[in-house]
Amino acid sequence: MKKNVEVWADYDRNGRWCLRVQKSKGKFTLDELIKIAAEWEEDMYAVVIKAISGDMEQYFDDVDMGGDYVTFYRATDFLTYQKEKPPTA
């Protein structure tokens, strides 16, 4: 693992498994994030993007971790696969 990067498994406040990644200096690139997740465990991951302006932050229970911080979730925890239904006449 790279210097200044910390990776750990955790559970969010709803008890859902997640993978936390923090970089103390600089920003992650998408390629770095893909490599980190694959090194942890090859799987399909989803990343939730926090797109909230500063004045709205007060309405969200979030902790500022400092540096660049990303939470991965297993995509299969959110996706359900259904058998294809045959067409009806």
N, C-alpha and C positions, 0 to 999 in steps of 0.2 A: 504494500500500500504506500502511496505517496506521502511525503512529509507534509505536515499541516492538514492532513485529512483524517478524520475520525469516522468510523462506521460501526453501528451497533443495531441489534434487533431490539424491538420495543413493542409495546401495545399502546394504541391511542386511548383516549379517555372513554371510548365506547367498547374497549376490549378487543379491537381488531388489530391483528398482527401488522407491523410495519417495519421498514428498514430505514433508519435515520442516517444521514450523511451530512457531515459538517466540514467545511474548509475554513480554517482560521484566517487565511490571507488570500485575497483574490477571489475570482468567480469560477464556478464550474463551467466546463463546456459540455455539450450534449454527449460528445464522444467519451469524455471522462466519466460521466454518470452511467453510461451504458456499460463501460468496462468495470466500474465499481460494482454495479448490480450483478453483472455476470460472474464476477469473481466471488461474490458472496454466495450466490446460488443461481444457476441458470433457470430462469422462469420468465413469465410475462408479468411486467410491472406497470402500474399506473402511477403517474405523478400528479398530485393536485397542485395547481398553481394559485397562489394567493395574489389576486389582482384587485387590491383594495387601496383606495387613496388614504392619505394620512389622517384626514378628518373622520373617516369611517372606522379606523382601527379600534376605537373605544367600544364598538359593538361586537367585537370578536374576541373570544377568550383564547388568546394566542400569546406565546412567549417569544420574545425577541432573543434569539440565540447568539446574535452577533456573527459576523462573517457571512459566508454563503451557507445556507442550510436547506436541505431537501429531504422530504419524506416520500418513500416509495411504499405503495401497497401492492399486494398480489392482485393482478387484474382479474384472476379467476374468482376472487372474493366478491367482485362486483358484477361480473358477467354471468349470465345463465345461458346455457345452450339448450335449445329446444329442437326436437326432431322436426324435420320439415313435414308439414301437414300436406296430405295429398289434395290436389285441387278438387273442389266440389262442383257438381254439374248444375 
